[in-house]
Amino acid sequence: MSDTEAPFRISVPDDELEYLKQKLALTRFPDELEDAGRDYGAPLADVQRLTNYWKNTYLPKWREHEAKLNEDLPQFTRDIEVDDFGTLNIHYVHKKSTVVDAVPLLFVHGWPGSFLEVRKILPLLVEASPEHPSFHVVAFSLPGYGFSEAPKKKGFGATQYAEVGNKLMLALGYNEYVTQGGDWGALITRRIAQLYGPKHSKAWHTNMPMGEPPHPTRRPLLLLSYLLFGLSSKEKAGLERSKWFQDKGIGYFKEQSTQPQTLGYSLADSPVGLLGWIYEKLVNWTDEYPWTEDEVLTWISIYWFSRAGPVASIRIYYEVINEDSENFIGKIETPIPVGHSYFPKEIAVLPRSWIKASNPTLAFESEHEGGGHFAAYERPEALVGDLRKMFGKGAQVYSNRHVDRRF
């Protein structure tokens, strides 16, 4: 593993900007059925509006957006040696608190997110105050995302992503740390907890908690409880949200986990195709978040200008499913404390009893009235508030024997 850290600034070459301008100018839009709304996917009017704004307003001001990203997010790269996969150059955000004994925290994004998701919570997490804990924050671009190098070989699954995250924290001098993640970040931080806790990973928090459903042999008591007492109205609403996702929103998952390369040709060649593919999720997976054109297009631009191209980011679906089909709702238990934040418009909202039965080390819970899948971006104050409570003085995790405050 290299000890050499290199400062990094986003600097998209001029010829890439010109190429994008030409691609946007040559866009050919599909037709749309009358009164289609959102039933068939991203509405034509939305995508046309965003495309025109991208071409005529956002792209001409890219250098301003680029400069603001570089100003808000201190970025670096470092080589990380991954067992059996060689060396990958990893991009990450790293900002230390002025509080000397602040808690080191590794933030892990998912798809269709990126390191950009840490942007709003970063200043809140590093904030110094006698009223709450402060954090040293690291947020890395997963291999194949953003400005990290992508794997070149097959089989790079959750174990390898976890290895990168742990080795990065160790390289930065954080021998003990905590983690936070949603989407793929939830699975990866869980794997970090299982592989590197409690020696290095001391506790983890997720805004996408999972739990195994009742089963006659694996979860018989949970099944009995379910049959006797049923579910609360909130739990029923959560399962309705989960059912909607399974029935209407999971097509992307099937394609990305079976034939990602086929989809990749469209995502790599068509910026508007990439826009439509991701924009649909930004809207459907959030709790009526008021996306601005600039926010959407900055999000999409990270993918379009990414080091390895958009297709590299979706191969994780294929690799993780082939690594172990039970990665999501199976093998959830970890040896260290875990904290959960519940947001009602998450794409999978499971009954609390199911989640608790699968997470015996659950040490913190917080339920919110609003918010969806991208909690760090939609509800930054709420998410940071939960982390402050979970790791604050007097909290169960603070005094738990697994957590050494001498980070």
Salt bridges, closest charged atoms under 4 A:
GLU5 OE2 - ARG78 NH2 3.55
ASP14 OD1 - ARG63 NH2 2.61
ASP46 OD2 - ARG38 NH1 3.21
ASP46 OD1 - ARG49 NH2 3.85
GLU66 OE1 - ARG63 NH1 2.86
ASP72 OD1 - LYS68 NZ 2.70
ASP72 OD2 - ARG119 NH2 2.95
ASP83 OD1 - LYS167 NZ 3.48
GLU127 OE2 - HIS132 NE2 3.21
GLU127 OE2 - ARG388 NH2 3.52
GLU149 OE2 - LYS152 NZ 3.19
GLU163 OE2 - LYS167 NZ 2.70
GLU176 OE2 - LYS202 NZ 3.38
ASP183 OD1 - HIS373 NE2 2.69
GLU212 OE2 - ARG218 NE 2.39
GLU212 OE1 - ARG219 NE 3.44
ASP247 OD2 - LYS243 NZ 2.61
ASP269 OD1 - LYS23 NZ 2.98
GLU280 OE2 - LYS281 NZ 3.37
GLU293 OE2 - ARG49 NH1 2.93
GLU295 OE2 - LYS120 NZ 3.73
GLU323 OE2 - ARG191 NH1 3.85
ASP324 OD2 - LYS331 NZ 2.46
GLU346 OE2 - HIS373 ND1 2.37
GLU365 OE2 - ARG352 NH1 3.54
GLU365 OE1 - LYS356 NZ 3.55
GLU367 OE2 - LYS234 NZ 3.32
GLU367 OE1 - ARG352 NH2 2.72
GLU369 OE2 - LYS234 NZ 3.54
ASP386 OD2 - HIS368 NE2 2.62
ASP404 OD2 - ARG406 NH2 2.87
